[in-house]
Amino acid sequence: MNHWKYKNLSFFVVSLIFALFLSRFEQFHTLLLGLGNLGYIGAFVAGILFVSTFTVATGAIILLVLAENLSAIELGLVAGLGSVLGDLVIFRFVKDKLLNELIPLYKSLGGGHLTKLLHTKYFSWMLPVVGAVIIASPLPDEVGVSLLGIAKMKTHQFILISFILNAAGIFLVVTASNFVKP
């Protein structure tokens, strides 16, 4: 197994397939929605779920259920901490493992033009900005986190930025939901 050339890329694909498989079970959805009854623990777990493509809807529903009993500020802070954990797993995986496998594969396919473009002075600051905007939005964070990983951002910087952006984004989503309620 140590000699498997693309084990992290394979793990990534298998985990996507597994997430799709789990999303088909109603019992799994019911279990996740039950987290709405757990207060701050539920908010933390909802924050973790809020960052992934496959769980963003469930995370948002849990947050909206919790918004009925918790303040938007508390919810933003606690769920923001959970989302940092979820983002950090993605960030470390992309930065430390997946990129090491994708770069040689990309180069073997003749992908030097994009590399040159990414290293221009305009893109060197643009990747983190676009990544930050994606993380702050209610959209799933994978692409934004990947852009920050590609930009070679330091882990401690990423944690701070992720917390601020996710906490603010969750606060805005929860606050907006209070204005939309009938």
Backbone as CSV, one residue per row, in Angstrom:
resi,resn,N_x,N_y,N_z,CA_x,CA_y,CA_z,C_x,C_y,C_z
1,MET,0.821,-1.186,0.000,0.000,0.000,0.000,0.867,1.253,0.000
2,ASN,2.060,1.207,0.570,2.947,2.365,0.593,3.426,2.751,-0.796
3,HIS,3.361,1.821,-1.745,3.845,2.088,-3.089,2.729,2.495,-4.035
4,TRP,1.535,2.632,-3.526,0.396,3.022,-4.335,0.554,4.487,-4.691
5,LYS,0.698,4.788,-5.968,1.076,6.118,-6.421,0.012,7.176,-6.123
6,TYR,-1.254,6.863,-6.284,-2.322,7.852,-6.129,-3.292,7.463,-5.017
7,LYS,-2.756,7.079,-3.859,-3.640,6.610,-2.790,-4.503,7.744,-2.231
8,ASN,-3.994,8.968,-2.118,-4.802,10.069,-1.589,-5.873,10.499,-2.571
9,LEU,-5.557,10.515,-3.844,-6.551,10.826,-4.863,-7.629,9.742,-4.879
10,SER,-7.225,8.490,-4.744,-8.177,7.384,-4.677,-9.053,7.496,-3.433
11,PHE,-8.434,7.827,-2.297,-9.192,8.013,-1.057,-10.217,9.136,-1.226
12,PHE,-9.832,10.206,-1.886,-10.729,11.334,-2.127,-11.938,10.887,-2.952
13,VAL,-11.703,10.155,-4.022,-12.793,9.689,-4.889,-13.699,8.717,-4.126
14,VAL,-13.112,7.793,-3.378,-13.907,6.831,-2.600,-14.741,7.568,-1.548
15,SER,-14.180,8.577,-0.906,-14.942,9.315,0.110,-16.102,10.087,-0.522
16,LEU,-15.933,10.583,-1.734,-17.049,11.242,-2.430,-18.162,10.246,-2.738
17,ILE,-17.780,9.070,-3.201,-18.767,8.032,-3.502,-19.487,7.598,-2.229
18,PHE,-18.747,7.442,-1.126,-19.344,7.063,0.153,-20.330,8.129,0.637
19,ALA,-19.960,9.410,0.499,-20.863,10.492,0.903,-22.146,10.474,0.073
20,LEU,-22.027,10.222,-1.215,-23.223,10.109,-2.062,-24.084,8.932,-1.621
21,PHE,-23.448,7.829,-1.293,-24.158,6.644,-0.832,-24.922,6.939,0.465
22,LEU,-24.257,7.563,1.429,-24.906,7.886,2.709,-26.064,8.858,2.537
23,SER,-25.923,9.780,1.600,-26.957,10.795,1.420,-28.276,10.199,0.928
24,ARG,-28.263,8.975,0.482,-29.475,8.309,-0.015,-30.332,7.706,1.098
25,PHE,-29.818,7.624,2.323,-30.532,6.976,3.420,-31.270,7.994,4.282
26,GLU,-32.576,7.792,4.396,-33.420,8.687,5.183,-33.044,8.645,6.667
27,GLN,-32.632,7.474,7.176,-32.252,7.348,8.579,-31.032,8.216,8.895
28,PHE,-30.130,8.320,7.953,-28.940,9.153,8.142,-29.342,10.629,8.253
29,HIS,-30.257,11.049,7.400,-30.758,12.428,7.467,-31.451,12.693,8.801
30,THR,-32.258,11.746,9.249,-32.968,11.884,10.520,-31.981,12.007,11.679
31,LEU,-30.943,11.191,11.654,-29.905,11.252,12.691,-29.247,12.635,12.718
32,LEU,-28.900,13.132,11.551,-28.248,14.442,11.489,-29.180,15.563,11.937
33,LEU,-30.436,15.493,11.539,-31.380,16.530,11.941,-31.640,16.507,13.446
34,GLY,-31.454,15.359,14.080,-31.587,15.255,15.530,-30.536,16.070,16.269
35,LEU,-29.474,16.433,15.584,-28.438,17.276,16.203,-28.977,18.657,16.564
36,GLY,-30.073,19.047,15.942,-30.691,20.337,16.249,-31.186,20.433,17.675
37,ASN,-31.311,19.309,18.357,-31.770,19.291,19.749,-30.613,19.347,20.749
38,LEU,-29.377,19.372,20.266,-28.223,19.276,21.160,-27.552,20.618,21.470
39,GLY,-28.185,21.712,21.179,-27.655,23.026,21.537,-26.310,23.321,20.907
40,TYR,-25.343,23.694,21.755,-24.032,24.099,21.250,-23.263,22.954,20.593
41,ILE,-23.448,21.745,21.082,-22.797,20.592,20.448,-23.364,20.413,19.036
42,GLY,-24.673,20.560,18.925,-25.310,20.491,17.611,-24.827,21.606,16.693
43,ALA,-24.611,22.802,17.262,-24.109,23.932,16.470,-22.695,23.646,15.961
44,PHE,-21.868,23.065,16.820,-20.498,22.730,16.424,-20.502,21.712,15.281
45,VAL,-21.309,20.649,15.429,-21.400,19.620,14.391,-22.014,20.210,13.109
46,ALA,-23.017,21.072,13.263,-23.618,21.721,12.090,-22.580,22.567,11.353
47,GLY,-21.684,23.199,12.101,-20.607,23.964,11.474,-19.693,23.069,10.654
48,ILE,-19.380,21.893,11.180,-18.560,20.935,10.429,-19.288,20.530,9.147
49,LEU,-20.574,20.264,9.263,-21.363,19.835,8.100,-21.555,20.960,7.092
50,PHE,-21.526,22.198,7.547,-21.822,23.365,6.705,-20.760,23.606,5.635
51,VAL,-19.579,22.997,5.754,-18.489,23.303,4.820,-18.399,22.345,3.634
52,SER,-19.138,21.255,3.628,-18.984,20.251,2.588,-20.152,20.267,1.604
53,THR,-19.848,20.003,0.364,-20.862,19.961,-0.691,-21.991,18.996,-0.356
54,PHE,-21.637,17.848,0.207,-22.623,16.808,0.442,-23.438,17.018,1.705
55,THR,-22.986,17.879,2.602,-23.687,18.041,3.874,-24.114,19.484,4.146
56,VAL,-23.878,20.401,3.205,-24.183,21.816,3.455,-25.676,22.031,3.724
57,ALA,-26.545,21.358,2.995,-27.985,21.538,3.201,-28.404,21.064,4.588
58,THR,-27.896,19.907,4.999,-28.216,19.380,6.327,-27.670,20.303,7.402
59,GLY,-26.429,20.769,7.241,-25.840,21.703,8.198,-26.657,22.981,8.308
60,ALA,-27.109,23.503,7.183,-27.905,24.729,7.190,-29.241,24.519,7.904
61,ILE,-29.872,23.381,7.665,-31.149,23.097,8.333,-30.958,23.004,9.842
62,ILE,-29.906,22.319,10.272,-29.626,22.220,11.711,-29.403,23.610,12.293
63,LEU,-28.645,24.444,11.598,-28.394,25.806,12.081,-29.692,26.607,12.183
64,LEU,-30.568,26.452,11.211,-31.828,27.192,11.241,-32.733,26.708,12.369
65,VAL,-32.694,25.403,12.659,-33.454,24.874,13.801,-32.883,25.443,15.100
66,LEU,-31.565,25.461,15.207,-30.918,25.982,16.417,-31.129,27.489,16.577
67,ALA,-31.318,28.193,15.478,-31.512,29.645,15.535,-32.790,30.028,16.271
68,GLU,-33.703,29.075,16.420,-34.935,29.357,17.152,-34.682,29.498,18.648
69,ASN,-33.584,28.900,19.160,-33.310,28.931,20.598,-31.996,29.613,20.968
70,LEU,-31.073,29.755,20.039,-29.770,30.372,20.316,-29.650,31.689,19.561
71,SER,-28.871,32.595,20.111,-28.670,33.863,19.412,-27.797,33.651,18.184
72,ALA,-27.955,34.523,17.213,-27.196,34.423,15.965,-25.698,34.568,16.226
73,ILE,-25.322,35.389,17.190,-23.896,35.580,17.500,-23.309,34.301,18.090
74,GLU,-23.997,33.717,19.083,-23.522,32.467,19.680,-23.436,31.365,18.635
75,LEU,-24.460,31.272,17.814,-24.500,30.251,16.774,-23.366,30.449,15.775
76,GLY,-23.131,31.684,15.378,-22.037,31.982,14.445,-20.686,31.599,15.028
77,LEU,-20.464,31.914,16.298,-19.171,31.612,16.926,-18.943,30.108,17.102
78,VAL,-19.933,29.407,17.639,-19.766,27.970,17.902,-19.736,27.183,16.592
79,ALA,-20.667,27.471,15.694,-20.661,26.774,14.407,-19.437,27.182,13.592
80,GLY,-18.961,28.408,13.776,-17.734,28.850,13.112,-16.545,28.015,13.543
81,LEU,-16.480,27.662,14.826,-15.406,26.776,15.302,-15.506,25.391,14.658
82,GLY,-16.721,24.880,14.553,-16.921,23.586,13.901,-16.529,23.637,12.430
83,SER,-16.870,24.731,11.769,-16.539,24.832,10.347,-15.032,24.950,10.139
84,VAL,-14.327,25.549,11.101,-12.860,25.593,11.008,-12.306,24.173,11.032
85,LEU,-12.844,23.329,11.895,-12.385,21.941,11.953,-12.630,21.236,10.619
86,GLY,-13.823,21.402,10.075,-14.130,20.795,8.776,-13.231,21.332,7.670
87,ASP,-13.034,22.648,7.642,-12.162,23.254,6.633,-10.711,22.831,6.808
88,LEU,-10.273,22.709,8.051,-8.884,22.341,8.321,-8.572,20.932,7.809
89,VAL,-9.519,20.023,7.958,-9.326,18.671,7.431,-9.144,18.747,5.909
90,ILE,-9.995,19.511,5.244,-9.894,19.668,3.788,-8.577,20.351,3.428
91,PHE,-8.232,21.420,4.131,-7.023,22.202,3.848,-5.772,21.347,3.970
92,ARG,-5.651,20.614,5.065,-4.461,19.784,5.278,-4.389,18.665,4.246
93,PHE,-5.530,18.108,3.923,-5.553,17.048,2.924,-5.113,17.579,1.561
94,VAL,-5.653,18.728,1.153,-5.298,19.313,-0.140,-3.849,19.769,-0.134
95,LYS,-3.465,20.510,0.895,-2.128,21.114,0.928,-1.024,20.071,1.082
96,ASP,-1.226,19.111,1.964,-0.147,18.182,2.303,-0.143,16.886,1.503
97,LYS,-1.282,16.460,1.019,-1.332,15.134,0.414,-1.796,15.159,-1.038
98,LEU,-2.961,15.726,-1.276,-3.551,15.663,-2.602,-2.721,16.422,-3.638
99,LEU,-2.222,17.596,-3.277,-1.404,18.367,-4.219,-0.137,17.619,-4.610
100,ASN,0.458,16.893,-3.673,1.666,16.130,-3.981,1.414,15.058,-5.037
101,GLU,0.176,14.567,-5.116,-0.160,13.577,-6.130,-0.636,14.231,-7.429
102,LEU,-1.338,15.348,-7.311,-1.902,15.977,-8.500,-0.873,16.725,-9.342
103,ILE,0.132,17.325,-8.711,1.117,18.116,-9.458,1.873,17.265,-10.481
104,PRO,2.443,16.111,-10.109,3.107,15.296,-11.138,2.142,14.806,-12.228
105,LEU,0.926,14.456,-11.827,-0.081,14.025,-12.796,-0.398,15.163,-13.768
106,TYR,-0.555,16.347,-13.236,-0.835,17.538,-14.034,0.319,17.825,-14.998
107,LYS,1.535,17.742,-14.510,2.703,17.992,-15.364,2.838,16.930,-16.447
108,SER,2.517,15.676,-16.124,2.621,14.610,-17.127,1.597,14.792,-18.244
109,LEU,0.523,15.509,-17.954,-0.494,15.787,-18.964,-0.185,17.054,-19.757
110,GLY,0.987,17.652,-19.489,1.414,18.839,-20.236,0.804,20.138,-19.736
111,GLY,0.540,20.248,-18.464,-0.122,21.429,-17.916,0.811,22.497,-17.399
112,GLY,1.684,23.018,-18.222,2.600,24.064,-17.775,2.043,25.467,-17.913
113,HIS,1.060,25.650,-18.804,0.521,26.991,-19.050,-0.228,27.537,-17.841
114,LEU,-1.031,26.702,-17.223,-1.775,27.136,-16.047,-0.829,27.454,-14.896
115,THR,0.224,26.673,-14.753,1.214,26.916,-13.697,1.849,28.290,-13.862
116,LYS,2.214,28.631,-15.082,2.793,29.953,-15.347,1.800,31.054,-15.014
117,LEU,0.542,30.854,-15.374,-0.492,31.840,-15.095,-0.701,32.017,-13.591
118,LEU,-0.716,30.902,-12.843,-0.938,30.971,-11.399,0.198,31.668,-10.656
119,HIS,1.382,31.698,-11.239,2.525,32.326,-10.579,2.761,33.772,-11.011
120,THR,1.841,34.349,-11.760,1.966,35.767,-12.089,1.576,36.581,-10.867
121,LYS,1.964,37.847,-10.846,1.702,38.664,-9.662,0.205,38.888,-9.421
122,TYR,-0.602,38.837,-10.466,-2.032,39.051,-10.291,-2.708,37.859,-9.633
123,PHE,-2.329,36.664,-10.048,-2.955,35.477,-9.486,-2.418,35.124,-8.108
124,SER,-1.224,35.533,-7.790,-0.666,35.188,-6.484,-1.474,35.802,-5.339
125,TRP,-2.076,36.957,-5.565,-2.933,37.543,-4.521,-4.400,37.234,-4.756
126,MET,-4.742,36.864,-5.994,-6.138,36.630,-6.321,-6.654,35.286,-5.798
127,LEU,-5.810,34.250,-5.776,-6.248,32.947,-5.280,-6.763,33.027,-3.844
128,PRO,-6.008,33.634,-2.919,-6.530,33.715,-1.549,-7.796,34.563,-1.437
129,VAL,-7.908,35.611,-2.237,-9.091,36.477,-2.174,-10.324,35.716,-2.657
130,VAL,-10.206,35.039,-3.789,-11.334,34.259,-4.308,-11.675,33.126,-3.330
131,GLY,-10.654,32.471,-2.789,-10.891,31.419,-1.804,-11.623,31.944,-0.580
132,ALA,-11.229,33.117,-0.104,-11.877,33.720,1.075,-13.333,34.066,0.785
133,VAL,-13.621,34.586,-0.392,-14.998,34.928,-0.753,-15.864,33.669,-0.774
134,ILE,-15.335,32.589,-1.304,-16.091,31.336,-1.359,-16.344,30.811,0.051
135,ILE,-15.348,30.882,0.920,-15.521,30.400,2.298,-16.560,31.238,3.039
136,ALA,-16.568,32.543,2.822,-17.520,33.413,3.521,-18.945,33.236,3.004
137,SER,-19.097,32.764,1.788,-20.430,32.598,1.212,-21.084,31.326,1.759
138,PRO,-22.403,31.203,1.556,-23.069,29.967,1.979,-22.744,28.771,1.078
139,LEU,-21.947,28.980,0.049,-21.550,27.882,-0.829,-20.615,26.932,-0.069
140,PRO,-20.579,25.664,-0.480,-19.632,24.728,0.145,-18.192,25.228,-0.003
141,ASP,-17.355,24.922,0.979,-16.020,25.518,1.079,-14.905,24.797,0.332
142,GLU,-15.156,23.629,-0.217,-14.057,22.839,-0.780,-13.197,23.614,-1.775
143,VAL,-13.829,24.323,-2.703,-13.061,25.046,-3.719,-12.274,26.190,-3.080
144,GLY,-12.903,26.939,-2.187,-12.208,28.038,-1.521,-11.039,27.564,-0.686
145,VAL,-11.251,26.485,0.055,-10.180,25.918,0.882,-9.047,25.409,-0.006
146,SER,-9.403,24.775,-1.115,-8.386,24.281,-2.048,-7.567,25.429,-2.624
147,LEU,-8.216,26.536,-2.954,-7.484,27.689,-3.476,-6.505,28.239,-2.440
148,LEU,-6.916,28.264,-1.180,-6.007,28.726,-0.134,-4.868,27.737,0.069
149,GLY,-5.139,26.448,-0.088,-4.081,25.434,0.006,-3.098,25.560,-1.141
150,ILE,-3.614,25.793,-2.347,-2.755,25.972,-3.517,-1.901,27.217,-3.365
151,ALA,-2.469,28.247,-2.743,-1.737,29.509,-2.543,-0.665,29.371,-1.460
152,LYS,-0.528,28.178,-0.889,0.494,27.876,0.121,0.372,28.758,1.373
153,MET,-0.866,28.977,1.778,-1.119,29.741,2.990,-0.691,28.917,4.201
154,LYS,-0.134,29.571,5.194,0.283,28.891,6.422,-0.957,28.451,7.199
155,THR,-0.822,27.345,7.906,-1.962,26.754,8.610,-2.550,27.704,9.642
156,HIS,-1.723,28.376,10.420,-2.272,29.276,11.452,-3.010,30.456,10.819
157,GLN,-2.556,30.937,9.681,-3.272,32.000,8.977,-4.615,31.477,8.473
158,PHE,-4.575,30.267,7.936,-5.799,29.667,7.416,-6.848,29.500,8.519
159,ILE,-6.429,29.024,9.691,-7.368,28.811,10.794,-8.052,30.125,11.175
160,LEU,-7.284,31.186,11.298,-7.850,32.484,11.663,-8.817,32.984,10.589
161,ILE,-8.394,32.934,9.336,-9.246,33.406,8.238,-10.505,32.557,8.132
162,SER,-10.348,31.241,8.247,-11.493,30.347,8.155,-12.501,30.634,9.264
163,PHE,-12.025,30.824,10.483,-12.947,31.094,11.587,-13.704,32.400,11.370
164,ILE,-12.993,33.451,11.044,-13.638,34.759,10.855,-14.669,34.697,9.731
165,LEU,-14.275,34.128,8.595,-15.174,34.088,7.439,-16.367,33.167,7.669
166,ASN,-16.133,31.986,8.232,-17.240,31.065,8.472,-18.185,31.581,9.551
167,ALA,-17.644,32.111,10.633,-18.503,32.647,11.697,-19.363,33.785,11.156
168,ALA,-18.757,34.675,10.375,-19.514,35.788,9.785,-20.557,35.273,8.803
169,GLY,-20.171,34.314,7.960,-21.111,33.759,6.986,-22.288,33.065,7.650
170,ILE,-22.017,32.267,8.678,-23.091,31.573,9.400,-23.979,32.584,10.116
171,PHE,-23.378,33.582,10.741,-24.150,34.637,11.397,-25.098,35.309,10.400
172,LEU,-24.596,35.633,9.208,-25.428,36.293,8.195,-26.553,35.387,7.695
173,VAL,-26.274,34.106,7.505,-27.310,33.166,7.056,-28.404,33.045,8.117
174,VAL,-27.995,32.886,9.379,-28.965,32.733,10.469,-29.765,34.030,10.656
175,THR,-29.090,35.151,10.588,-29.773,36.441,10.733,-30.758,36.662,9.589
176,ALA,-30.343,36.362,8.370,-31.224,36.521,7.207,-32.451,35.630,7.336
177,SER,-32.262,34.440,7.901,-33.416,33.524,8.048,-34.448,34.090,8.998
178,ASN,-34.017,34.880,9.969,-34.975,35.497,10.902,-35.850,36.530,10.209
179,PHE,-35.344,37.159,9.167,-36.132,38.147,8.430,-37.057,37.505,7.413
180,VAL,-36.773,36.295,7.003,-37.553,35.611,5.984,-38.718,34.834,6.588
181,LYS,-38.622,34.475,7.865,-39.669,33.673,8.509,-41.014,34.371,8.400
182,PRO,-42.084,33.586,8.157,-43.448,34.169,8.052,-43.983,34.607,9.399
